[in-house]
């Protein structure tokens, strides 16, 4: 992502959760920008191919 946040998930529907690695040097606004970039990319490129997606509001997110 633009500011270096790394994302990891075992499934493309995030059913097992999403882990984000936030670089120490970025601001909260930059971190939020990376999250929005990830959500937009996922909604555009992955979501149309999923059947029965639980929704973004139910994803367990771990930030390190």
N, C-alpha and C positions, 0 to 999 in steps of 0.2 A: 504494500500500500504506500501511498505517497510519502508518509512520514516514518515509515519503517515498522509499523505494527505488524506482528506476525500472527496469523490465525491458524488453528489446527482443530480438525474435527474428524472423527472416525467415520461419519456418515454424511452424505450430502444433504440430508434433511435435518441435520443437527439434533437428531433424536437422542443421542448420547451426550449432548452438550457441545459447547464451543469454548475453546481455550484461546485467550488472547495474550500475547506477550507485548507489553507496552514498553517501548524504549524510555529510559529515564530522562532523556534530554528534551522530550517533546512536551508541549503544553497540553492542558485539558482540551482546548479548542482543536488542536492538531489531532489529538487522540479521537475526539468526536468526529472529525472529518474522515479519519481512517475507517471508523465504524460505519459511517454513512456510505462511504465508498464500497465497503464490503457488502452491506445490505443491498445497495443498488445493483451491484454486480450479480449477487445471488438472485435477486428478484427478476433480473433480466435474462440471465443465462442458465440458471439451474431450476428455479421454481416452476417454469412452464413444463418441465419434464417430470415433475414429481406427482405422485398420485397419493392423495390423503395427507398432505403436509399439515402439521399440527398448528402452524402459525408462528410468527416471530415473537409474539408475546409469551410463549411457553418455553422458549429456549433457555436452558441453564447456561449462563456465561460465567467463566472463571477468568479473572484478570490477574496476571502475574507481573 
